[in-house]
Amino acid sequence: MSSRRPIYLDYAATTPVDERVAEKMFRFMTVGGAFGNPASRSHSFGWEAEKAVEEAREQVAALVGADPREIVWTSGATEADNLAIKGAAHFYQKKGRHIVTVKTEHKAVLDTCRQLEREGFEVTYLDPEPSGLLDMAKLEAALRDDTVLVSVMHVNNEIGVIQDIEAIGNLTRSRGVLFHVDAAQSTGKVPLDLSKLPVDLMSFSAHKTYGPKGVGALYVSRKPRVRLEAQMHGGGHERGMRSGTLAPHQIIGMGEAFRIAREEMGAENERLRMLRDRLWEGLSGMDEVYLNGDLERRVAGNLNVSFNFVEGESLIMALKDIAVSSGSACTSASLEPSYVLRALGRDDELAHSSIRFSVGRYTTVEEIDHTIALVKSAVEKLRELSPLWEMHQEGVDLKTVEWVAH
Amino acid sequence: MAYSDKVIDHYENPRNVGSLDKADPHVGTGMVGAPACGDVMKLQIRVNDAGVIEDARFKTYGCGSAIASSSLLTEWVKGKTLEEAGAIRNTQIAEELALPPVKIHCSVLAEDAIKAAIADFRKKSVQGHPADHEEPQRLSA
Protein backbone atom coordinates (compact mmCIF):
# COMPACT_ATOMS: atom_id res chain seq x y z
CA MET A 1 0.00 0.00 0.00
CA SER A 2 1.39 3.36 -0.95
CA SER A 3 -0.79 5.60 1.20
CA ARG A 4 -0.40 5.62 4.96
CA ARG A 5 -2.89 3.51 6.88
CA PRO A 6 -5.26 5.29 9.24
CA ILE A 7 -4.50 5.55 12.94
CA TYR A 8 -6.12 2.52 14.58
CA LEU A 9 -8.21 3.55 17.59
CA ASP A 10 -10.73 0.73 17.52
CA TYR A 11 -9.14 -1.79 19.89
CA ALA A 12 -12.54 -2.50 21.46
CA ALA A 13 -13.67 -3.88 18.08
CA THR A 14 -10.64 -6.10 17.70
CA THR A 15 -6.90 -6.07 18.31
CA PRO A 16 -4.04 -7.14 16.08
CA VAL A 17 -2.51 -10.48 17.06
CA ASP A 18 0.61 -9.91 19.12
CA GLU A 19 3.72 -10.99 17.15
CA ARG A 20 4.69 -13.38 19.94
CA VAL A 21 1.27 -15.01 19.69
CA ALA A 22 1.34 -15.33 15.91
CA GLU A 23 4.80 -16.87 16.01
CA LYS A 24 3.67 -19.51 18.48
CA MET A 25 0.44 -20.29 16.59
CA PHE A 26 2.37 -21.09 13.45
CA ARG A 27 4.06 -24.01 15.19
CA PHE A 28 0.76 -25.88 15.37
CA MET A 29 -0.28 -26.01 11.75
CA THR A 30 2.24 -27.31 9.24
CA VAL A 31 3.69 -30.76 8.69
CA GLY A 32 6.83 -29.94 10.64
CA GLY A 33 4.78 -28.66 13.57
CA ALA A 34 2.42 -30.12 16.17
CA PHE A 35 -0.51 -30.34 13.76
CA GLY A 36 -2.17 -33.36 15.40
CA ASN A 37 -5.75 -33.68 16.55
CA PRO A 38 -5.72 -33.31 20.33
CA ALA A 39 -8.44 -35.96 20.50
CA SER A 40 -6.18 -38.57 18.88
CA ARG A 41 -5.21 -40.93 21.68
CA SER A 42 -3.18 -43.45 19.74
CA HIS A 43 -0.05 -41.54 18.72
CA SER A 44 2.33 -38.78 19.69
CA PHE A 45 0.89 -36.26 17.18
CA GLY A 46 -2.32 -36.26 19.18
CA TRP A 47 -0.51 -36.26 22.52
CA GLU A 48 1.65 -33.24 21.76
CA ALA A 49 -1.34 -31.28 20.48
CA GLU A 50 -3.34 -32.23 23.56
CA LYS A 51 -0.48 -31.18 25.85
CA ALA A 52 -0.28 -27.77 24.17
CA VAL A 53 -4.06 -27.32 24.37
CA GLU A 54 -4.01 -28.14 28.08
CA GLU A 55 -1.16 -25.68 28.67
CA ALA A 56 -3.21 -23.00 26.95
CA ARG A 57 -6.18 -23.93 29.13
CA GLU A 58 -3.97 -23.36 32.17
CA GLN A 59 -2.84 -20.00 30.81
CA VAL A 60 -6.40 -18.85 30.24
CA ALA A 61 -7.47 -20.14 33.66
CA ALA A 62 -4.50 -18.40 35.31
CA LEU A 63 -5.45 -14.97 33.98
CA VAL A 64 -8.94 -15.21 35.47
CA GLY A 65 -8.22 -17.21 38.63
CA ALA A 66 -10.11 -20.30 37.50
CA ASP A 67 -9.35 -24.02 37.60
CA PRO A 68 -8.32 -25.20 34.11
CA ARG A 69 -11.10 -27.80 34.29
CA GLU A 70 -13.57 -24.92 34.38
CA ILE A 71 -12.56 -23.64 30.93
CA VAL A 72 -14.52 -24.80 27.86
CA TRP A 73 -13.17 -23.78 24.44
CA THR A 74 -15.60 -22.12 22.05
CA SER A 75 -15.40 -20.28 18.75
CA GLY A 76 -15.57 -16.93 20.52
CA ALA A 77 -17.48 -14.93 23.10
CA THR A 78 -20.70 -15.03 21.06
CA GLU A 79 -20.74 -18.81 21.16
CA ALA A 80 -19.78 -18.76 24.84
CA ASP A 81 -22.72 -16.42 25.57
CA ASN A 82 -25.07 -18.68 23.63
CA LEU A 83 -23.82 -21.81 25.39
CA ALA A 84 -24.04 -20.21 28.82
CA ILE A 85 -27.47 -18.65 28.48
CA LYS A 86 -29.28 -21.26 26.39
CA GLY A 87 -27.39 -24.08 28.06
CA ALA A 88 -28.31 -22.98 31.58
CA ALA A 89 -31.86 -21.95 30.66
CA HIS A 90 -32.56 -25.29 29.02
CA PHE A 91 -30.93 -27.36 31.75
CA TYR A 92 -32.66 -25.59 34.64
CA GLN A 93 -36.02 -24.85 33.00
CA LYS A 94 -37.90 -27.14 35.38
CA LYS A 95 -36.78 -24.81 38.17
CA GLY A 96 -38.00 -21.69 36.42
CA ARG A 97 -38.17 -19.93 33.09
CA HIS A 98 -37.31 -16.32 33.94
CA ILE A 99 -34.08 -14.56 33.02
CA VAL A 100 -32.83 -11.08 33.93
CA THR A 101 -30.39 -9.05 31.82
CA VAL A 102 -29.60 -5.42 30.97
CA LYS A 103 -30.50 -3.34 27.90
CA THR A 104 -26.85 -2.37 27.32
CA GLU A 105 -25.67 -5.96 26.90
CA HIS A 106 -23.95 -7.10 23.73
CA LYS A 107 -26.24 -8.42 20.99
CA ALA A 108 -24.83 -11.91 21.60
CA VAL A 109 -26.63 -11.83 24.96
CA LEU A 110 -29.71 -9.82 23.95
CA ASP A 111 -30.45 -11.81 20.83
CA THR A 112 -29.93 -15.10 22.67
CA CYS A 113 -32.46 -13.93 25.25
CA ARG A 114 -34.88 -13.01 22.45
CA GLN A 115 -34.57 -16.54 21.12
CA LEU A 116 -35.37 -17.94 24.56
CA GLU A 117 -38.44 -15.67 24.67
CA ARG A 118 -39.60 -17.27 21.44
CA GLU A 119 -39.19 -20.62 23.19
CA GLY A 120 -41.46 -19.48 26.00
CA PHE A 121 -38.99 -18.12 28.53
CA GLU A 122 -39.62 -14.73 30.13
CA VAL A 123 -36.87 -12.13 30.09
CA THR A 124 -36.60 -8.86 32.03
CA TYR A 125 -34.37 -6.24 30.38
CA LEU A 126 -33.20 -3.74 32.99
CA ASP A 127 -32.35 -0.10 32.30
CA PRO A 128 -28.92 0.96 33.56
CA GLU A 129 -28.35 4.24 35.39
CA PRO A 130 -27.23 7.24 33.26
CA SER A 131 -23.64 6.33 34.23
CA GLY A 132 -24.11 2.97 32.50
CA LEU A 133 -23.93 1.08 35.80
CA LEU A 134 -26.63 -1.19 37.16
CA ASP A 135 -28.59 -0.16 40.27
CA MET A 136 -28.52 -3.14 42.64
CA ALA A 137 -31.93 -2.29 44.06
CA LYS A 138 -33.48 -2.50 40.58
CA LEU A 139 -31.82 -5.85 40.01
CA GLU A 140 -33.02 -7.17 43.33
CA ALA A 141 -36.56 -6.02 42.58
CA ALA A 142 -36.48 -7.82 39.24
CA LEU A 143 -35.62 -11.22 40.73
CA ARG A 144 -38.54 -13.61 41.05
CA ASP A 145 -39.04 -17.06 42.50
CA ASP A 146 -38.82 -18.53 39.01
CA THR A 147 -35.69 -16.58 38.00
CA VAL A 148 -32.97 -19.03 37.02
CA LEU A 149 -30.33 -16.82 35.42
CA VAL A 150 -28.97 -13.29 35.55
CA SER A 151 -26.67 -12.18 32.72
CA VAL A 152 -24.73 -8.92 33.11
CA MET A 153 -21.62 -7.97 31.18
CA HIS A 154 -18.47 -7.00 33.05
CA VAL A 155 -17.07 -4.26 30.78
CA ASN A 156 -19.39 -2.61 28.29
CA ASN A 157 -18.08 -2.74 24.72
CA GLU A 158 -19.27 0.75 23.79
CA ILE A 159 -18.70 2.86 26.86
CA GLY A 160 -16.17 0.75 28.77
CA VAL A 161 -17.91 0.99 32.15
CA ILE A 162 -17.18 -1.79 34.66
CA GLN A 163 -20.14 -3.37 36.46
CA ASP A 164 -19.76 -4.48 40.07
CA ILE A 165 -19.99 -8.19 39.36
CA GLU A 166 -19.01 -9.09 42.91
CA ALA A 167 -22.07 -7.31 44.33
CA ILE A 168 -24.33 -8.78 41.65
CA GLY A 169 -22.94 -12.26 42.27
CA ASN A 170 -23.44 -11.99 46.01
CA LEU A 171 -27.07 -11.13 45.40
CA THR A 172 -27.68 -13.93 42.90
CA ARG A 173 -25.94 -16.51 45.13
CA SER A 174 -28.09 -15.48 48.08
CA ARG A 175 -31.18 -16.04 45.94
CA GLY A 176 -30.00 -19.29 44.37
CA VAL A 177 -29.93 -17.78 40.88
CA LEU A 178 -27.16 -18.51 38.36
CA PHE A 179 -24.99 -15.58 37.25
CA HIS A 180 -23.45 -15.30 33.78
CA VAL A 181 -20.97 -12.57 32.89
CA ASP A 182 -19.87 -11.59 29.38
CA ALA A 183 -16.24 -10.65 29.98
CA ALA A 184 -15.12 -10.32 26.36
CA GLN A 185 -13.91 -6.77 26.99
CA SER A 186 -12.35 -7.45 30.41
CA THR A 187 -9.37 -9.73 29.95
CA GLY A 188 -6.08 -7.93 30.23
CA LYS A 189 -7.92 -4.78 31.26
CA VAL A 190 -9.46 -5.59 34.64
CA PRO A 191 -8.08 -8.11 37.16
CA LEU A 192 -10.38 -11.13 37.55
CA ASP A 193 -10.23 -13.77 40.24
CA LEU A 194 -12.94 -16.34 39.73
CA SER A 195 -11.70 -18.35 42.73
CA LYS A 196 -13.22 -15.57 44.82
CA LEU A 197 -15.85 -13.96 42.56
CA PRO A 198 -19.39 -15.32 42.96
CA VAL A 199 -19.79 -15.91 39.22
CA ASP A 200 -21.10 -19.15 37.72
CA LEU A 201 -20.48 -18.64 34.00
CA MET A 202 -18.15 -16.22 32.23
CA SER A 203 -17.51 -15.69 28.50
CA PHE A 204 -14.12 -14.81 27.03
CA SER A 205 -12.79 -13.84 23.64
CA ALA A 206 -9.20 -14.09 22.36
CA HIS A 207 -9.25 -11.37 19.73
CA LYS A 208 -9.99 -8.49 22.10
CA THR A 209 -6.77 -9.33 23.95
CA TYR A 210 -4.22 -9.59 21.10
CA GLY A 211 -5.10 -13.20 20.32
CA PRO A 212 -6.61 -14.60 17.11
CA LYS A 213 -10.22 -14.21 15.99
CA GLY A 214 -12.37 -17.32 15.98
CA VAL A 215 -11.62 -18.63 19.46
CA GLY A 216 -12.98 -17.96 22.91
CA ALA A 217 -13.87 -19.78 26.08
CA LEU A 218 -16.62 -20.25 28.62
CA TYR A 219 -15.85 -20.55 32.32
CA VAL A 220 -18.23 -23.05 33.91
CA SER A 221 -17.98 -23.08 37.70
CA ARG A 222 -17.27 -26.42 39.44
CA LYS A 223 -17.89 -25.18 42.98
CA PRO A 224 -20.78 -24.68 43.07
CA ARG A 225 -21.27 -27.01 40.16
CA VAL A 226 -23.08 -25.54 37.18
CA ARG A 227 -24.58 -27.78 34.52
CA LEU A 228 -25.38 -26.88 30.95
CA GLU A 229 -27.26 -28.47 28.13
CA ALA A 230 -24.89 -28.71 25.16
CA GLN A 231 -25.77 -26.59 22.12
CA MET A 232 -23.31 -28.33 19.78
CA HIS A 233 -23.51 -32.10 19.64
CA GLY A 234 -20.96 -34.57 18.33
CA GLY A 235 -17.88 -36.31 19.62
CA GLY A 236 -18.33 -35.24 23.22
CA HIS A 237 -15.35 -32.91 23.34
CA GLU A 238 -14.97 -30.45 26.23
CA ARG A 239 -16.70 -32.76 28.72
CA GLY A 240 -19.65 -33.03 26.41
CA MET A 241 -20.43 -29.33 26.66
CA ARG A 242 -19.08 -28.37 23.24
CA SER A 243 -18.37 -30.98 20.61
CA GLY A 244 -16.14 -30.35 17.64
CA THR A 245 -12.45 -30.91 16.91
CA LEU A 246 -10.41 -28.40 18.84
CA ALA A 247 -8.39 -25.86 16.88
CA PRO A 248 -4.98 -26.07 18.56
CA HIS A 249 -3.37 -23.13 16.74
CA GLN A 250 -6.26 -20.86 17.77
CA ILE A 251 -6.35 -22.19 21.31
CA ILE A 252 -2.57 -21.90 21.73
CA GLY A 253 -2.85 -18.34 20.41
CA MET A 254 -5.48 -17.52 23.03
CA GLY A 255 -3.35 -19.10 25.75
CA GLU A 256 -0.25 -17.17 24.78
CA ALA A 257 -2.22 -13.92 24.45
CA PHE A 258 -3.67 -14.41 27.94
CA ARG A 259 -0.23 -15.30 29.36
CA ILE A 260 1.13 -12.02 27.98
CA ALA A 261 -1.91 -10.12 29.29
CA ARG A 262 -1.34 -11.52 32.78
CA GLU A 263 2.31 -10.49 32.80
CA GLU A 264 1.95 -7.07 31.21
CA MET A 265 -1.49 -5.91 32.33
CA GLY A 266 -0.28 -3.61 35.11
CA ALA A 267 2.20 -1.61 33.02
CA GLU A 268 -0.01 -1.66 29.93
CA ASN A 269 -3.05 -0.26 31.70
CA GLU A 270 -1.03 2.58 33.15
CA ARG A 271 0.15 3.52 29.66
CA LEU A 272 -3.34 3.22 28.14
CA ARG A 273 -4.83 5.35 30.88
CA MET A 274 -2.24 8.06 30.20
CA LEU A 275 -3.06 7.99 26.45
CA ARG A 276 -6.83 7.96 27.04
CA ASP A 277 -6.63 10.85 29.52
CA ARG A 278 -4.47 12.81 27.11
CA LEU A 279 -7.06 12.29 24.37
CA TRP A 280 -9.93 13.35 26.63
CA GLU A 281 -8.04 16.40 27.81
CA GLY A 282 -7.49 17.41 24.19
CA LEU A 283 -11.11 16.88 23.13
CA SER A 284 -12.94 18.14 26.21
CA GLY A 285 -11.61 21.64 25.61
CA MET A 286 -14.18 22.03 22.82
CA ASP A 287 -17.70 23.33 23.45
CA GLU A 288 -20.59 20.89 23.77
CA VAL A 289 -18.53 17.72 24.06
CA TYR A 290 -19.88 15.03 26.39
CA LEU A 291 -18.34 11.91 27.84
CA ASN A 292 -20.64 8.89 27.71
CA GLY A 293 -20.50 6.58 30.71
CA ASP A 294 -18.85 6.81 34.09
CA LEU A 295 -15.24 8.07 33.93
CA GLU A 296 -14.07 6.43 37.14
CA ARG A 297 -15.52 2.93 36.83
CA ARG A 298 -14.24 2.46 33.31
CA VAL A 299 -11.49 0.52 31.55
CA ALA A 300 -8.30 2.43 30.78
CA GLY A 301 -8.45 2.28 26.99
CA ASN A 302 -12.01 3.46 26.29
CA LEU A 303 -13.28 6.94 25.53
CA ASN A 304 -16.82 7.41 24.22
CA VAL A 305 -17.61 10.99 23.33
CA SER A 306 -20.62 12.80 21.90
CA PHE A 307 -19.93 15.90 19.82
CA ASN A 308 -23.20 17.76 20.04
CA PHE A 309 -24.69 19.22 16.82
CA VAL A 310 -22.50 16.98 14.67
CA GLU A 311 -23.83 13.76 13.18
CA GLY A 312 -21.68 10.69 13.87
CA GLU A 313 -21.53 9.16 10.42
CA SER A 314 -20.43 12.42 8.80
CA LEU A 315 -17.84 12.83 11.54
CA ILE A 316 -16.44 9.38 10.83
CA MET A 317 -16.35 10.32 7.15
CA ALA A 318 -14.36 13.43 8.03
CA LEU A 319 -12.05 11.35 10.20
CA LYS A 320 -10.99 9.06 7.41
CA ASP A 321 -7.43 9.05 8.73
CA ILE A 322 -8.59 7.61 12.05
CA ALA A 323 -10.21 4.19 12.49
CA VAL A 324 -12.94 4.61 15.12
CA SER A 325 -16.52 3.42 15.63
CA SER A 326 -19.79 5.26 15.80
CA GLY A 327 -21.98 3.19 18.07
CA SER A 328 -20.61 -0.33 18.09
CA ALA A 329 -19.09 -2.12 15.13
CA CYS A 330 -21.93 -4.64 15.22
CA THR A 331 -24.63 -2.04 14.73
CA SER A 332 -22.88 0.64 12.68
CA ALA A 333 -24.24 -0.81 9.42
CA SER A 334 -27.69 0.37 10.46
CA LEU A 335 -28.96 3.92 10.70
CA GLU A 336 -30.14 3.54 14.27
CA PRO A 337 -28.33 5.52 16.94
CA SER A 338 -26.53 3.48 19.55
CA TYR A 339 -29.00 1.47 21.64
CA VAL A 340 -26.47 1.50 24.47
CA LEU A 341 -26.39 5.31 24.66
CA ARG A 342 -30.18 5.47 24.36
CA ALA A 343 -30.48 3.06 27.28
CA LEU A 344 -28.38 5.47 29.34
CA GLY A 345 -31.04 8.08 28.68
CA ARG A 346 -28.90 10.08 26.26
CA ASP A 347 -30.88 12.23 23.82
CA ASP A 348 -31.07 10.80 20.34
CA GLU A 349 -29.04 13.76 19.10
CA LEU A 350 -26.19 12.93 21.43
CA ALA A 351 -26.51 9.23 20.68
CA HIS A 352 -26.26 10.06 16.95
CA SER A 353 -23.12 12.12 17.52
CA SER A 354 -21.09 9.61 19.49
CA ILE A 355 -17.67 8.27 18.64
CA ARG A 356 -15.91 5.46 20.45
CA PHE A 357 -12.15 5.80 20.68
CA SER A 358 -10.36 2.76 22.08
CA VAL A 359 -6.60 2.83 22.51
CA GLY A 360 -4.39 -0.23 22.78
CA ARG A 361 -0.99 -1.87 22.85
CA TYR A 362 0.35 -0.19 19.72
CA THR A 363 -1.10 3.31 20.17
CA THR A 364 1.50 6.09 20.48
CA VAL A 365 1.46 9.56 22.02
CA GLU A 366 2.04 11.03 18.53
CA GLU A 367 -1.07 9.25 17.25
CA ILE A 368 -3.13 10.66 20.11
CA ASP A 369 -1.92 14.20 19.45
CA HIS A 370 -2.58 13.86 15.73
CA THR A 371 -6.06 12.50 16.49
CA ILE A 372 -6.90 15.46 18.71
CA ALA A 373 -5.95 17.88 15.93
CA LEU A 374 -7.92 15.96 13.28
CA VAL A 375 -11.04 15.64 15.42
CA LYS A 376 -11.01 19.31 16.35
CA SER A 377 -10.80 20.48 12.77
CA ALA A 378 -13.46 17.98 11.62
CA VAL A 379 -15.89 19.01 14.35
CA GLU A 380 -15.35 22.69 13.58
CA LYS A 381 -15.92 22.09 9.88
CA LEU A 382 -19.12 20.11 10.45
CA ARG A 383 -20.46 22.62 12.95
CA GLU A 384 -20.02 25.34 10.36
CA LEU A 385 -22.30 23.19 8.22
CA SER A 386 -24.76 22.39 10.98
CA PRO A 387 -28.06 24.28 11.28
CA LEU A 388 -28.34 22.94 14.83
CA TRP A 389 -25.04 24.52 15.83
CA GLU A 390 -26.21 27.79 14.27
CA MET A 391 -29.44 27.68 16.26
CA HIS A 392 -27.53 26.83 19.41
CA GLN A 393 -25.24 29.83 18.81
CA GLU A 394 -28.33 32.01 18.39
CA GLY A 395 -29.58 30.80 21.76
CA VAL A 396 -32.43 28.64 20.45
CA ASP A 397 -33.27 25.73 22.73
CA LEU A 398 -33.55 22.83 20.30
CA LYS A 399 -35.88 20.99 22.63
CA THR A 400 -38.52 23.68 22.10
CA VAL A 401 -38.44 23.38 18.32
CA GLU A 402 -41.19 21.42 16.63
CA TRP A 403 -39.38 19.22 14.17
CA VAL A 404 -40.90 17.81 11.04
CA ALA A 405 -39.95 14.21 11.70
CA HIS A 406 -39.67 11.93 8.71
CA MET B 1 -19.99 2.51 3.80
CA ALA B 2 -18.63 3.28 0.37
CA TYR B 3 -19.55 6.71 -0.98
CA SER B 4 -19.55 7.74 -4.62
CA ASP B 5 -16.93 10.22 -5.82
CA LYS B 6 -19.64 12.85 -6.28
CA VAL B 7 -20.83 12.48 -2.68
CA ILE B 8 -17.27 12.77 -1.44
CA ASP B 9 -16.65 15.83 -3.62
CA HIS B 10 -19.75 17.63 -2.30
CA TYR B 11 -18.97 16.53 1.24
CA GLU B 12 -15.38 17.73 1.13
CA ASN B 13 -16.12 20.89 -0.85
CA PRO B 14 -19.72 21.74 -0.04
CA ARG B 15 -21.20 24.46 -2.31
CA ASN B 16 -23.18 27.42 -1.03
CA VAL B 17 -22.84 26.80 2.69
CA GLY B 18 -24.30 29.55 4.83
CA SER B 19 -27.41 31.45 5.76
CA LEU B 20 -29.56 34.22 4.31
CA ASP B 21 -31.59 36.61 6.42
CA LYS B 22 -34.79 34.72 7.07
CA ALA B 23 -36.59 37.98 7.90
CA ASP B 24 -35.89 39.27 4.38
CA PRO B 25 -39.14 39.12 2.37
CA HIS B 26 -37.21 37.92 -0.69
CA VAL B 27 -35.88 34.93 1.21
CA GLY B 28 -37.66 31.62 1.62
CA THR B 29 -36.46 29.23 4.31
CA GLY B 30 -37.11 25.52 4.49
CA MET B 31 -36.07 23.46 7.48
CA VAL B 32 -36.85 19.76 7.40
CA GLY B 33 -35.90 16.65 9.32
CA ALA B 34 -35.32 16.18 13.03
CA PRO B 35 -32.22 15.84 15.18
CA ALA B 36 -33.59 12.60 16.63
CA CYS B 37 -33.63 11.08 13.15
CA GLY B 38 -30.06 12.13 12.50
CA ASP B 39 -30.84 14.60 9.70
CA VAL B 40 -31.79 18.28 9.68
CA MET B 41 -31.59 20.31 6.49
CA LYS B 42 -31.97 24.07 6.24
CA LEU B 43 -32.28 25.41 2.71
CA GLN B 44 -32.74 29.07 1.86
CA ILE B 45 -33.47 30.72 -1.46
CA ARG B 46 -33.41 34.38 -2.46
CA VAL B 47 -35.99 35.08 -5.15
CA ASN B 48 -35.99 38.14 -7.39
CA ASP B 49 -39.07 39.96 -8.60
CA ALA B 50 -39.14 37.85 -11.75
CA GLY B 51 -39.65 34.78 -9.61
CA VAL B 52 -36.16 33.47 -10.32
CA ILE B 53 -33.93 32.02 -7.59
CA GLU B 54 -30.87 34.26 -7.51
CA ASP B 55 -29.10 32.66 -4.63
CA ALA B 56 -29.33 29.57 -2.45
CA ARG B 57 -27.66 28.60 0.81
CA PHE B 58 -27.77 25.49 2.97
CA LYS B 59 -26.73 24.07 6.28
CA THR B 60 -27.14 20.38 7.02
CA TYR B 61 -26.74 18.20 10.08
CA GLY B 62 -26.55 14.66 8.81
CA CYS B 63 -24.49 12.03 7.09
CA GLY B 64 -22.27 12.66 4.06
CA SER B 65 -25.10 11.81 1.67
CA ALA B 66 -27.42 14.32 3.33
CA ILE B 67 -24.77 17.02 3.10
CA ALA B 68 -24.07 16.17 -0.54
CA SER B 69 -27.80 16.10 -1.45
CA SER B 70 -28.36 19.58 -0.08
CA SER B 71 -25.13 20.95 -1.56
CA LEU B 72 -26.07 19.63 -5.01
CA LEU B 73 -29.58 21.03 -4.68
CA THR B 74 -28.30 24.57 -4.06
CA GLU B 75 -26.31 24.33 -7.29
CA TRP B 76 -29.32 23.10 -9.23
CA VAL B 77 -31.89 25.63 -8.05
CA LYS B 78 -29.83 28.76 -8.74
CA GLY B 79 -31.14 30.49 -11.83
CA LYS B 80 -34.31 28.40 -11.87
CA THR B 81 -37.83 29.75 -11.50
CA LEU B 82 -39.82 28.63 -8.48
CA GLU B 83 -41.82 26.30 -10.70
CA GLU B 84 -38.71 24.71 -12.15
CA ALA B 85 -37.10 24.34 -8.73
CA GLY B 86 -40.27 22.86 -7.29
CA ALA B 87 -40.28 20.24 -10.02
CA ILE B 88 -36.92 18.75 -8.94
CA ARG B 89 -37.46 15.16 -7.79
CA ASN B 90 -35.50 13.23 -5.21
CA THR B 91 -34.82 10.51 -7.77
CA GLN B 92 -32.80 12.98 -9.87
CA ILE B 93 -30.66 13.81 -6.86
CA ALA B 94 -30.24 10.16 -5.89
CA GLU B 95 -29.25 9.29 -9.43
CA GLU B 96 -26.77 12.14 -9.81
CA LEU B 97 -25.06 11.24 -6.52
CA ALA B 98 -25.39 7.46 -7.00
CA LEU B 99 -26.91 7.12 -3.54
CA PRO B 100 -27.26 3.57 -2.20
CA PRO B 101 -30.78 2.42 -1.16
CA VAL B 102 -30.20 3.13 2.57
CA LYS B 103 -29.41 6.76 1.68
CA ILE B 104 -32.38 7.50 -0.57
CA HIS B 105 -34.08 9.26 2.36
CA CYS B 106 -31.35 11.95 2.14
CA SER B 107 -32.52 12.88 -1.35
CA VAL B 108 -36.16 12.82 -0.19
CA LEU B 109 -35.22 15.26 2.54
CA ALA B 110 -33.57 17.55 -0.02
CA GLU B 111 -36.73 17.57 -2.15
CA ASP B 112 -38.77 18.33 0.97
CA ALA B 113 -36.37 21.17 1.81
CA ILE B 114 -36.72 23.02 -1.51
CA LYS B 115 -40.50 22.58 -1.42
CA ALA B 116 -40.59 23.97 2.12
CA ALA B 117 -38.40 26.93 1.13
CA ILE B 118 -40.65 27.73 -1.85
CA ALA B 119 -43.78 27.44 0.30
CA ASP B 120 -42.23 29.76 2.92
CA PHE B 121 -41.39 32.35 0.28
CA ARG B 122 -44.88 32.19 -1.23
CA LYS B 123 -46.50 32.52 2.18
CA LYS B 124 -44.42 35.64 2.85
CA SER B 125 -45.30 37.15 -0.56
CA VAL B 126 -49.00 36.78 0.14
CA GLN B 127 -48.77 38.18 3.66
CA GLY B 128 -46.41 41.07 3.08
CA HIS B 129 -45.25 43.18 0.20
CA PRO B 130 -41.62 42.52 -0.58
CA ALA B 131 -39.65 45.74 -0.81
CA ASP B 132 -39.11 45.80 -4.52
CA HIS B 133 -36.22 48.15 -4.87
CA GLU B 134 -34.08 47.56 -1.87
CA GLU B 135 -31.23 45.11 -2.10
CA PRO B 136 -31.97 42.55 0.59
CA GLN B 137 -29.43 42.37 3.31
CA ARG B 138 -27.51 39.13 3.43
CA LEU B 139 -26.03 37.74 6.59
CA SER B 140 -22.92 35.74 6.13
CA ALA B 141 -22.69 32.52 8.07
Chai-1 contact restraints between the chains, C-beta under 6 A:
chainA,res_idxA,chainB,res_idxB,connection_type,confidence,min_distance_angstrom,max_distance_angstrom,comment,restraint_id
A,E311,B,G38,contact,1.0,0.0,6.0,A-B,restraint_1
A,E311,B,Y61,contact,1.0,0.0,6.0,A-B,restraint_2
A,E311,B,G62,contact,1.0,0.0,6.0,A-B,restraint_3
A,E313,B,C63,contact,1.0,0.0,6.0,A-B,restraint_4
A,S314,B,C63,contact,1.0,0.0,6.0,A-B,restraint_5
A,S314,B,G64,contact,1.0,0.0,6.0,A-B,restraint_6
A,M317,B,G64,contact,1.0,0.0,6.0,A-B,restraint_7
A,D348,B,A36,contact,1.0,0.0,6.0,A-B,restraint_8
A,E349,B,P35,contact,1.0,0.0,6.0,A-B,restraint_9
A,H352,B,G38,contact,1.0,0.0,6.0,A-B,restraint_10
A,L385,B,V17,contact,1.0,0.0,6.0,A-B,restraint_11
A,L385,B,K59,contact,1.0,0.0,6.0,A-B,restraint_12
A,S386,B,Y61,contact,1.0,0.0,6.0,A-B,restraint_13
A,P387,B,V40,contact,1.0,0.0,6.0,A-B,restraint_14
A,P387,B,K42,contact,1.0,0.0,6.0,A-B,restraint_15
A,P387,B,K59,contact,1.0,0.0,6.0,A-B,restraint_16
A,P387,B,Y61,contact,1.0,0.0,6.0,A-B,restraint_17
A,L388,B,V40,contact,1.0,0.0,6.0,A-B,restraint_18
A,L388,B,Y61,contact,1.0,0.0,6.0,A-B,restraint_19
A,W403,B,A34,contact,1.0,0.0,6.0,A-B,restraint_20
A,V404,B,V32,contact,1.0,0.0,6.0,A-B,restraint_21
A,A405,B,A34,contact,1.0,0.0,6.0,A-B,restraint_22
